[in-house]
């Protein structure tokens, strides 16, 4: 064991001495490793900090308390048997939860109730002017010391009585006034004027207002916070389950068996491709540093060889420097990137969400980044180390550098590697297999082959460029031929640019194709410029009475008109009453016979633009039947309806759930109705919903036949469209548990994201090109001195340096774009080549978009900018060597 380890002692000492002697060059080399590592560490830490996981959310909500007690939905709803709560002598239900006093008595510790509600905020007369908005409201007593760690008063004072509130930092961000009157609606009640008496910090995400419950408002979903002086045991916390209560406390989690979930194939494949791409980019970015270092050490390596050094020792000298420089740089970059990411995530959370999140630093991620970056550095130094092992002793001592002829098999092997890597990636994205191991294996094999093959073909490209350089101006000719002659160093520099541009090209092609596909297949939910309140978002609750619906409609119609309410059949999960073509079969009342009926009022008839005949049919208690290709009503009803008004017979049925979990039709009676047709297109063009409509009736007709309905949507179509201010006012005026969606067409921030990505890739290319060019310039003093001795102008050397940078950037960008298109198009096909219909998934040609204007920036703009920067930092006057006779 000692022999192999002792063989590294001298190489490590030489590497450490070299790093100390050439601090500037070492810093430039380290910067090439530093850049991708710091970006990766900062990005991952920022994402982890901004994202509030369920565990972090629970920890923030229970900060400063020993336990959080909630009513168990399953038990309290009757699904599981519960016993009476000892402190109250009654059973706990959702409608009748325990009080804070009862919780405190049972737990033998102070407790306080807290309820987070949905609220809508609006200006009041003579108050602060702001756009109506909404957010969460926490109803609780802020004077309780139990809440001192969750809510801290920053300005003003704590609310003392109902009608007083404080706003949070998040409330200030969304524009709420910091003092004075404020209109606040909780649940579906009317707006209550409250007074803002202060500002508080909140440890709960999304909360805008905190204070006692206003008069007439009864909190729902109450949870109870127990003081931190109380210690809980697992058995005691578990015993509260029989009361219908759940206790969440540190160390008392009740473990439940969770079925293992299969890893998402797309996520697993993305992680595999991303990991290998990070390794490839980091290795290729670091390669110029070690290639230049190996060139600088040629004389040192020659002396080692002259003193009996073996080829293995020469290789270890180069690898030792990569090990030291890569590991040290990776550690520093990871620590700095983690700190920057944590600061960025903290700033985003505080600035845009008004909360101070826990700093989420994943130590395992940091260690993995350091290990991967160090491994990438060793990979980057492998080729220079192999070349160092073949050092010619006499040529090295003379300082002679000669270009070697590129063997024909090298580009052939490279092309084969690119082809095999492409096939592996294609197979990975098209493999339909729940077992992700095959996909990840193909990614781990394919990505290195893809990038490695491309780099193997670079020397041939450089040799061809050198042969074509005769057609260029003098300075460009010298630079390109120097790049071709110094292929060992130039290949590393071009490979670094190639990898960065290839990754950027693949991502931009994929993102542009998906964006174009989404834009082309986008279907407006409602007519353009209009809006619709719907209840599928889960925000708020359904209105409990028709009076609430009427009050909300009246308030909304004062802001915009027309507003058309739409009703549907009420389904409470136990009974369903509706209309059908024929009596539904046993087991499922939602079969082809059931009519998807939408109920409207007079405003709906106006909105549909009905004819006199159609209006007469509805007003007489009849039905309009939808005619169109997508209609599900059978032909024996639709065919006569096309001929004009006539009488049809529908079935009014009642479906109930049985004990077996299936439905049974308890009654089915015929109903004679006058009917007329209405084109399906007219319904879609005026009152689109996310449900199909095969029949339209007046709501009064449903009431006449005792068919229960519930508000489903409100269509809002004011003249001139809905602007952002009107949208906020509508949300504040008519929530009823309905969420407003305004149709403004397809919009996507993809163009800004792609521009930012291109800018980041361009920055990496510029820095890599400039550093590799300056390192090459530092190792080419003899050539510069030769130019000076033959009378070359002083500025010529700087122009050669600039042309050298432009050549590296241009060649690398050409090859990078060419190979980056391949994975981009493959991934675009996978993302856009499938259409999902009612019959299942079908294969379609796919959408392919290449953002040429972005790639043109990388191809032309970035190399020219790198050339200008390199010229600025290059030495104008080269150092000359005194020769003595």
Number of C-alpha atoms within 10 A of each C-alpha: 5 6 7 8 8 10 13 15 13 14 20 20 14 16 22 15 12 17 18 12 11 10 11 12 20 19 15 19 28 21 20 27 29 26 20 25 28 24 18 19 26 25 19 20 26 26 15 19 25 22 15 17 11 9 9 14 17 14 17 21 17 23 21 19 22 20 24 21 20 19 24 19 16 12 20 21 16 12 9 12 12 19 14 13 19 13 15 15 10 14 16 22 19 18 10 12 19 23 17 19 16 16 23 18 15 14 17 12 16 19 26 23 21 23 19 19 19 19 24 24 27 26 21 18 9 8 15 16 14 15 19 23 23 22 16 20 27 22 24 20 21 26 14 11 13 22 20 14 15 18 20 17 17 14 15 14 17 23 21 14 13 15 19 22 31 30 26 30 25 26 27 17 15 19 14 26 22 21 18 15 22 26 19 26 24 22 21 24 16 16 19 19 18 20 21 25 20 22 26 26 23 25 22 25 18 17 25 29 29 29 26 24 22 20 10 9 16 11 19 16 14 22 21 21 28 28 22 16 12 14 13 17 13 15 10 12 20 16 14 17 16 16 21 27 25 22 26 21 20 15 10 16 13 13 6 6 6 6 6 6 6 9 11 12 20 14 11 16 23 15 14 20 22 16 17 19 20 22 25 25 26 28 29 31 35 34 34 32 31 29 30 26 25 25 22 17 18 23 20 17 27 23 16 17 19 13 9 10 14 13 18 14 21 24 24 25 26 30 28 23 27 31 20 18 23 27 22 16 26 28 21 15 27 27 18 18 26 27 19 19 28 27 17 19 27 20 19 18 20 17 14 12 21 25 23 19 24 17 17 21 18 15 10 9 15 21 14 13 23 24 16 21 29 26 19 27 31 26 21 28 31 21 19 25 27 17 18 25 21 13 19 15 17 13 14 19 15 11 14 11 13 10 12 10 11 15 10 10 11 17 20 15 16 21 20 17 24 26 18 18 25 21 16 21 27 21 17 22 21 13 14 11 11 12 13 19 13 15 26 22 14 21 30 21 17 26 27 19 22 26 26 21 23 25 28 21 25 24 25 21 20 26 20 12 18 19 14 13 18 14 9 11 9 13 18 21 21 19 24 28 22 19 25 24 20 19 24 21 25 28 28 30 32 33 32 32 32 34 32 29 31 27 22 27 32 25 22 28 27 28 24 22 25 22 21 17 19 16 14 11 11 12 11 16 20 24 21 16 17 22 25 25 27 23 20 12 11 11 15 18 14 19 19 11 10 11 10 17 20 12 17 21 19 14 16 22 18 11 15 18 14 19 22 24 22 25 21 21 20 16 14 7 8 10 15 20 22 25 25 25 19 18 21 23 15 13 17 16 23 14 13 16 18 23 23 21 23 20 24 20 17 14 14 21 19 13 16 16 13 15 12 8 12 21 18 15 20 26 17 13 19 24 27 24 25 27 23 14 8 12 18 18 22 11 11 9 16 19 12 16 22 17 10 12 19 15 14 18 16 20 21 21 23 21 25 21 17 12 7 7 9 13 21 18 21 12 13 19 13 16 13 12 18 18 28 27 23 23 14 19 15 15 19 17 14 18 26 18 19 9 9 18 23 22 22 26 23 23 22 16 18 19 11 9 13 12 20 16 19 19 21 20 21 25 27 28 24 16 11 8 17 21 12 10 12 15 21 19 21 26 22 26 26 25 31 26 20 24 21 22 17 24 17 17 15 13 10 11 8 15 14 10 13 19 13 12 17 21 17 15 21 24 15 21 29 25 19 31 32 31 23 32 29 24 23 25 22 17 15 14 15 16 14 21 17 13 16 18 10 8 8 13 12 14 12 17 25 24 21 25 29 30 26 34 32 29 25 33 32 22 20 32 32 19 23 28 23 15 23 26 20 20 24 25 23 21 23 24 22 16 18 21 16 14 14 10 8 5 6 7 10 10 11 12 10 17 21 22 18 18 17 13 9 17 20 13 16 30 23 15 16 24 29 21 18 28 27 19 18 29 24 14 13 20 18 15 15 20 12 13 9 5 5 4 2
